[in-house]
Amino acid sequence: MKKLMIITLGTGRGVENGVANSIAATNPDKVIFLITQASQAMPEKVKEAFCTLCRKEDMPTYHAQKVQDAEDPEDAYQTTLEAFQLAKQWGYTPENISLDFTSGTKAMSVGASLAGFFSACKSMVYVGGKKRDVTGRVEKGREKVRVITPNEILADYNQRLAKQMFNIYQFDAGLNILRRIQQRIVRNDLSELEIVFQAYERWDKFDHRQALKLFDSHALSRDVRQMVGKNKGFVAQMVNAIGRKTPPDIVPEILVDLLANAARRAEEGKFDDAVARLYRLTELLVQYRLQEGINISSKGLKTSEIDVTLLPEHLQPTYDALRRDGKIKIGLKDAFI
């Protein structure tokens, strides 16, 4: 598998030795150095140090990307993102990229680290050591390469991001976030959250039976079950009510659920979807009133096939005149009897 390193590169005595050790430990196919105006000559010094350290005639191919302001974290951040984009053009994915943020200014290290984190790079590298000279630099030959896999930090960040998606009803987007991070790290709280997202996503698409199955999952902890308890109870009430009726009979819980769904779509700014749901709600509401005999003497009326004998006598001629092909079908306006 191809590997690439992105390395911040500053100046100073002995910097090249630590960087050479980092390259040797990571063994990339290619390197992108993030240099400054002051460190333009450093890549060749790193090359010499690497060849001496590894007893090789050459080091991996490198490319230099310039950070214009070494004291500006945002500049370093943007330049590092550009390096990731360049790596992508060369066929590397974040899973194949390591970032060494040891050298350079503190601003460069911060900016590069943030870019590496948000780009979900495979690992981040820091070269340190306990044996240091009078200037505070690690003594040559005493360098220790530390490899950090930021999966836990990335998981926490993505978990917060997924919860933000949940709060704006973007259940599909939240599921995608959770599934991507779980390709890198396995955590019970993430898998639980995925089940909860699936339950609400199914509910939001009116698949109440599947939503209830997910709410009942044995993989959910007691705390999570308590957290979703009220919502699960309402879904269970809907499923039970629907189960007691013979299609196409309508239950009042569906009317409430459809109204809440329309409100969510409006809150998202999806007004066409909201209006469509409200129109359907109005249709179902009038069908429910006819079904239950509200304001009329008989129950069981259906807009798809009106039995005029169930209507009050003074209305029967009006609705009988709407008969077509032996049946009386009425639209939304005519259904308000």
C-alpha positions in Angstrom: 0.0 0.0 0.0 1.3 3.4 -1.0 2.1 5.8 1.9 2.7 9.6 2.0 4.0 11.9 4.6 3.3 15.6 5.1 6.0 17.2 7.3 6.2 20.7 8.8 9.8 21.8 8.3 11.4 24.6 10.3 15.0 25.7 10.9 17.6 25.2 13.6 20.6 23.0 14.4 19.8 19.3 14.2 16.2 19.6 12.9 17.1 17.4 9.9 18.0 14.5 12.1 14.6 14.2 13.8 12.8 14.5 10.5 15.1 11.9 8.9 14.3 9.5 11.8 10.5 10.2 11.3 10.7 9.4 7.6 12.7 6.2 8.3 10.2 5.0 10.9 7.2 5.7 8.7 8.7 4.5 5.4 6.6 6.6 3.0 6.8 6.4 -0.8 6.6 10.2 -1.1 7.0 13.3 1.2 5.4 16.7 1.1 7.5 19.2 3.1 5.7 22.3 4.4 8.5 24.9 4.3 8.8 28.6 5.0 11.0 31.3 3.5 13.6 30.5 6.1 13.6 26.8 5.7 13.8 26.4 1.9 17.2 24.7 2.1 16.1 22.2 4.8 14.7 19.5 2.5 18.2 18.8 1.1 19.6 18.7 4.6 16.9 16.2 5.5 17.8 14.1 2.5 21.5 14.1 3.5 20.6 13.1 7.1 18.3 10.4 5.8 20.9 8.8 3.5 23.4 8.8 6.3 21.0 7.4 8.8 19.6 4.7 6.5 22.8 4.1 4.5 21.0 4.8 1.3 21.8 6.8 -1.8 18.5 8.6 -1.8 15.3 9.3 0.1 11.7 9.1 -1.0 10.7 11.6 -3.6 9.7 14.9 -2.1 7.7 18.0 -2.9 7.9 21.4 -1.1 4.8 23.4 -0.3 5.4 26.9 1.0 3.7 28.4 4.1 3.7 32.1 3.5 3.5 33.2 7.1 5.1 30.9 9.6 3.4 32.7 12.5 -0.1 32.4 11.1 -1.9 29.1 12.1 -4.6 29.7 9.5 -2.0 30.0 6.7 -0.4 26.8 7.9 -3.8 25.2 8.1 -4.8 26.1 4.5 -1.4 25.1 3.1 -1.7 21.7 4.8 -5.1 21.3 3.3 -3.7 22.1 -0.1 -1.0 19.4 0.5 -3.8 16.9 1.3 -5.5 17.8 -2.0 -2.3 17.4 -3.9 -1.8 14.0 -2.3 -5.3 13.1 -3.4 -4.5 14.0 -7.0 -1.5 11.7 -6.7 -3.8 8.8 -5.7 -3.4 8.9 -1.9 -6.3 8.7 0.5 -6.3 10.1 4.1 -5.9 6.5 5.3 -2.5 6.4 3.5 -1.2 9.7 4.9 0.8 10.5 8.0 1.4 14.0 9.3 4.6 15.0 11.2 4.1 18.3 13.0 7.3 18.2 15.1 9.4 20.9 13.3 8.6 24.5 12.4 6.9 27.2 14.5 4.2 26.5 17.0 1.8 28.2 14.7 2.7 25.8 11.9 2.3 22.8 14.2 -1.1 23.9 15.3 -2.4 24.7 11.8 -1.0 21.5 10.3 -2.3 19.4 13.1 -5.8 20.8 12.7 -5.8 20.2 9.0 -4.5 16.7 9.5 -7.3 16.0 12.1 -10.1 17.4 10.0 -8.7 15.5 6.9 -8.9 12.3 9.0 -5.3 11.3 8.2 -4.2 7.9 9.3 -1.6 9.0 11.9 0.2 12.0 13.3 3.9 11.8 14.1 5.9 13.7 16.8 9.6 13.3 17.3 10.7 13.8 20.9 13.2 12.5 23.4 14.4 12.9 27.0 18.0 13.6 26.3 18.3 17.2 25.2 21.2 19.7 24.7 21.6 23.1 26.3 19.3 24.7 23.7 16.5 22.2 24.5 16.8 20.2 21.3 16.8 16.4 21.4 20.4 15.1 21.1 21.3 13.4 17.8 20.7 9.7 18.0 18.4 10.1 21.0 15.3 10.9 19.0 12.1 8.9 19.7 9.4 8.8 17.1 5.9 8.8 18.6 3.0 7.9 16.3 -0.5 9.1 17.4 -3.6 7.7 15.8 -6.3 10.4 16.5 -9.2 8.0 16.3 -10.6 8.7 19.7 -10.5 12.5 19.2 -11.9 12.1 15.7 -14.7 9.8 17.1 -15.7 12.4 19.7 -15.7 15.1 17.1 -17.8 13.1 14.7 -20.2 12.0 17.5 -20.9 15.7 18.3 -21.3 16.4 14.6 -23.8 13.5 14.2 -25.8 14.8 17.2 -26.0 18.2 15.5 -27.4 16.4 12.4 -29.9 14.7 14.7 -31.1 18.0 16.1 -31.9 19.3 12.6 -33.6 16.0 11.5 -30.7 15.1 9.1 -30.8 11.4 10.1 -29.3 10.1 6.9 -26.4 12.5 7.1 -25.8 11.6 10.8 -25.9 7.9 9.9 -23.2 8.4 7.2 -21.0 10.3 9.7 -21.3 7.5 12.3 -20.7 4.7 9.8 -17.6 6.4 8.4 -16.0 6.8 11.8 -16.8 3.3 12.8 -14.7 2.1 9.9 -11.7 3.4 12.0 -12.7 2.7 15.6 -15.1 0.4 17.4 -17.0 2.0 20.3 -20.2 0.9 22.0 -21.6 4.4 22.3 -21.1 5.0 18.5 -22.9 1.7 17.6 -25.7 2.5 20.0 -26.1 6.0 18.5 -26.2 4.4 15.0 -29.2 2.2 16.1 -31.0 5.3 17.6 -30.4 7.2 14.3 -31.8 4.3 12.3 -34.9 4.1 14.5 -35.6 7.8 14.0 -34.8 7.7 10.3 -37.3 4.8 9.9 -39.9 6.7 11.9 -39.4 9.9 9.9 -40.1 7.8 6.8 -43.3 6.4 8.4 -41.8 2.9 8.7 -43.2 2.5 12.2 -42.8 -1.2 12.6 -39.1 -1.2 11.8 -38.6 1.9 14.0 -40.1 0.0 16.9 -37.9 -3.0 16.3 -34.8 -0.7 16.4 -36.0 1.0 19.6 -36.4 -2.5 21.1 -32.8 -3.5 20.2 -31.0 -5.4 22.9 -27.9 -3.6 21.9 -29.2 -0.4 23.5 -28.1 0.3 27.1 -30.6 1.1 29.9 -29.7 4.8 29.8 -30.4 5.0 26.1 -33.6 3.1 26.4 -34.8 5.6 29.1 -33.7 8.5 26.9 -35.9 7.4 23.9 -38.6 5.9 26.1 -41.4 8.4 25.4 -40.8 8.4 21.7 -40.7 4.6 21.6 -43.9 4.6 23.6 -45.6 6.7 21.0 -44.4 4.6 18.1 -45.5 1.5 19.9 -48.9 3.1 20.4 -49.1 3.8 16.6 -48.1 0.3 15.7 -50.6 -1.3 18.0 -53.4 1.0 16.9 -52.7 0.3 13.2 -52.6 -3.4 14.0 -56.1 -3.2 15.5 -57.6 -1.6 12.4 -58.4 -3.1 9.0 -56.8 -1.3 6.1 -57.6 1.3 4.8 -59.1 2.4 8.2 -57.3 5.4 9.7 -56.1 5.7 13.3 -55.8 9.2 15.0 -52.1 8.5 15.9 -51.3 8.7 12.2 -52.8 12.1 12.0 -50.7 13.4 14.9 -47.6 11.8 13.4 -48.2 13.3 10.0 -48.7 16.8 11.4 -45.4 16.5 13.4 -43.6 15.3 10.3 -44.9 18.3 8.3 -43.7 20.6 11.1 -40.2 19.1 10.9 -40.1 19.6 7.1 -41.1 23.2 7.5 -38.4 23.7 10.2 -35.9 22.4 7.7 -37.1 24.9 5.1 -38.6 22.1 3.0 -41.8 23.9 2.5 -43.0 21.9 -0.6 -42.7 18.7 1.4 -44.4 20.3 4.4 -47.4 21.5 2.2 -47.6 18.0 0.6 -47.9 16.4 4.0 -50.4 18.9 5.2 -52.6 18.3 2.1 -52.4 14.5 2.8 -53.2 15.2 6.4 -56.3 17.1 5.4 -57.4 14.2 3.2 -56.8 11.7 6.0 -58.6 13.9 8.5 -61.7 14.2 6.5 -61.6 10.4 5.8 -61.2 9.8 9.5 -64.2 12.0 10.3 -66.3 10.1 7.7 -65.0 6.8 9.0 -65.9 7.6 12.6 -69.2 9.2 11.7 -68.3 12.6 13.1 -71.1 15.2 12.6 -73.2 12.6 10.6 -75.3 9.7 11.9 -73.4 6.8 10.3 -69.9 5.4 10.5 -67.9 3.6 7.8 -68.1 6.1 5.0 -65.1 6.1 2.6 -64.2 8.8 0.1 -63.2 6.1 -2.4 -66.7 4.7 -2.6 -69.5 6.6 -0.9 -72.6 4.7 0.1 -75.2 7.5 -0.2 -77.7 5.5 2.0 -75.4 6.3 5.0 -75.8 10.0 4.4 -78.5 12.2 5.8 -81.5 12.2 3.4 -81.1 15.9 2.3 -77.5 15.2 1.1 -78.2 12.0 -0.8 -79.3 13.5 -4.1 -76.3 15.9 -4.2 -73.8 13.1 -3.7 -75.7 10.6 -5.9 -75.2 13.0 -8.8 -71.5 12.5 -8.5 -71.7 8.8 -9.4 -69.4 7.7 -12.2 -69.1 4.1 -13.5 -71.4 2.9 -10.7 -69.3 4.4 -7.9 -69.3 7.6 -6.1 -65.7 8.9 -5.5 -65.3 12.3 -4.0 -62.3 14.7 -3.7 -61.1 16.7 -0.8 -63.5 19.6 -1.1 -66.6 17.4 -1.5 -65.6 15.2 1.4 -66.4 18.0 3.9 -70.0 16.9 4.5 
